């Protein structure tokens, strides 16, 4: 990442390490994959009693993993006040 660039007129900014940025990208991609997996493939999948069945434990595991990834990214994010 560009360590020494300050945007004009910006009084402060958040700094995110590259590793945390990559984790955010991966988390976004995982959410998009889950979205695709949950989308109905046919009109019949929209009918009650049809479609994707996911055990609550599996959903909890997916959400827990995503939350841990986001927690790690947030823990690495730091506010840098602007220079005056």
N, C-alpha and C positions, 0 to 999 in steps of 0.2 A: 504494500500500500504506500501511498505518498505521505511520508511522515511530516514534511516541512511545508506543506501548502496551506495557506490561509486564504479563504475567499474574502474579497473586499466587501466591507460592510457587514460582515458577520461578526457578532460580538462573542460568540462561543460556539462550540460544536461538540458532538459526541465522537469519540474515537473507538473504533471497533477493530480488534486484531483480525488479521486475515483468516486465521483458523476459525474464529467465531463467525466471520462472514461466510465462509464455506459451509459451516454447519447450518447457518440460516438458509442458504441455497438448497442444501440437502433436505432440510425440514420442509421447505416450500414444495420441493419435488415429491416428497412422501405424501404431503397433503393432496397434491394433484393426482397422485396415483390412487389414493384412497377414494377421491372423488370419482375417478374413472371406474374403479371397481364397483362403486355403489350405484352408478348410473344404470338405468334399465337398458337391456339390449334389445328388447322387442316390446311391442304394445302389451303383450300378455304379461310381461313382467310388472306392469303397472296395476294389474288386477290384484285385489285383496287375496292374500294367501300365497302369492307367487313372488318370485324375485329372490333377492339375496337374503340369506339367513346367516347372521353373524352372532356367535355366542357373546354374551356380555363380557366374559372374561377376556376374550380376544380384543374387543373394543377397548376395554380398560387398559390392556397391555399397549395397544397402539397409542392411545391418548397419553398414557404415562410416559412412554418413550419420547413422544413429541414434546411433552412438557419439560422433561429433563433436558432435552436438547436446547429448548428455549431458555430455561433457567441458566444453563451454562453460558449461553451467548450474553444474556443480560448481566451475568456476574463479571464478564470480561469487558463490558461497555463502560466507558468512563467519560464524564463531562469535563471538557477543557474550557475554562473561561477565556474569553477573548482578551486580547492585549489592548491596553489603552495608551 
